[in-house]
Amino acid sequence: MTVADAVSLGIQFGPFVIALLSLVVALVCTILRIFVNVWPTFTRLHHGLDIR
């Protein structure tokens, strides 16, 4: 694989790879946000059940 092949492949797949990476980052951020929002209520419920 020559440098020209690599450059042409990069031009072809660059936008796709960038879009895929941004999609993965957005997905991870969404999951983390949901987890951060849900975790305190979940632990509170868990401790509430333990106390009773």
N, C-alpha and C positions, 0 to 999 in steps of 0.2 A: 504494500500500500504506500503510494508516494504522497508527498506533501500536497500535491494538487488534488489527489483523490480525497484526502482528509479534509481539505478546505471545501471542496464541493459538497462532501457529505455534511460538513458543519453548516454550510449555507442551506442545505435542504432540510436538515433535521434540527437546526438551532432553534427556530421558533417553536417547533413541537416540543422540544425538550424543555424550553423555558416555560411554555404553557403548562406542561405536565408538572414541573417543579412548583410553579406557583399554585397549581391546583392542590398538590400534596400539602404545601405549607398552609394554604387556607383550610384544608380539611383538618390538619393537626391542630391549628389554632381554634377551630370551632369545637373540636373534641375536648381540648384543654379547657375552653371557656365553659362548656357544659359540665365537665367534670368538676371544675372549681365551684360552679353554682350548685351542683347537686350534692357534692361531698359533705358540706357542713350540715345540711338537713338530714342526710343519711346517718351521719355519726350522731346527730342529736337524737334521732329516732332510736338508734341502736342503744345509746346510753339511757334514754328514757325507758326503753323496754327492760334494760338491765336493772334499773333502779326499782321498778315495780315488782 
